[in-house]
Amino acid sequence: MEYFPTTEPHDEGYLDVGGGHKVFWTASGSPQGVPALILHGGPGTGSSPGQRGMWDPQRYRIIQMDQRNCGRSTPSAADPTVRLTDNTTQHLVSDIEQLREHLGVDRWVLWGGSWGSTLALVYAQQHPERVRAMVLVFMMLARRGDLRWLYQEMGRYFPAEWERFCAGAGEGNEDDLLSAYNKLLNETTDESVQRAAASNWCAWEDIISSLDPGWRSAPLYRDPDFAMQFSRITTHYFSNDVFLEPNQVLHEAHRLMGIPGMIIHGRDDRANPYDMAWLLAQAWPTAEFRTLPGVGHTPASPSARDAILEATSRYADLP
């Protein structure tokens, strides 16, 4: 199976969600199709046109939004003077609801990858009546231990790179790199310090999936504006436990009963270890759980592509 050709948006705009924030959105595919919302990862990566290829443009109304302060949404975290105070998971859930109402959508299919899966789950748990189905890929529970794994314990796979990552945080901060980098990126007014921290942060982000088959370094991480945007938002969220209660996603999983879903996860995903997907599947037994042997944290593998396309094809026919 191959992804669908990427279609150009037939509609787009900026939605004023309050507090000086405007969220950029696009709609492509069929205006009369089943509404599907793509929630990008990060936090802070922004949307990409290639994500539309997972959806049949003849059957879906494909909606994308850039989450607060990233992509084409304004103000941008690429500006080091922009404060991120009004950017939390609850703000994003509210933005999704405002976008749904703005577009006249009753219920939609949600797709979330990595951090996007966390956001999709939180939204669905608060607004289950608005969700037709969910496709969760390389999902993340975003518990404190999961975040510590990414930025502390994964150093056991990459000791030399982690040593450099630690050095960028400053001496004596190796036990809490998230807080240290958040201070460098969001609590200092020295732009040169911020940009150095952003570069170091993205160098680590680039390496943590490098054991995946077919991995390639991401040029985007070397773009200074993207690096600033992405690292500032990610550290803001992750140093604050993504603004969720401990283990909130699993504790609220009972609210997902009745929502069709497919959880797709690589068995060799080192960035988001397999137990996260397995635990969600136990807590949400009505969802289908697809394990992808030999696959890491990338949707580029043929088995991941096939599972995603099977799910999106299936959910286009829901009543």
Secondary structure by P-SEA (a helix, b strand, c coil): ccccccccccbbbbbbccccbbbbbcccccccccbbbbbbccccccccccccccccccccbbbbbbccccccccccccccccccccccaaaaaaaaaaaaaaacccbbbbbbccaaaaaaaaaaaaccccccbbbbcccccccaaaaaaaccccccccaaaaaaaaaaacccccccaaaaaaaaccccccaaaaaaaaaaaaaaaacccccccbbbbbcccccaaaaaaaaaaaaaaaaaccccccccccccccccccbbbbbbbbcccccccaaaaaaaaaacccbbbbbbcccccccccaaaaaaaaaaaaaacccc
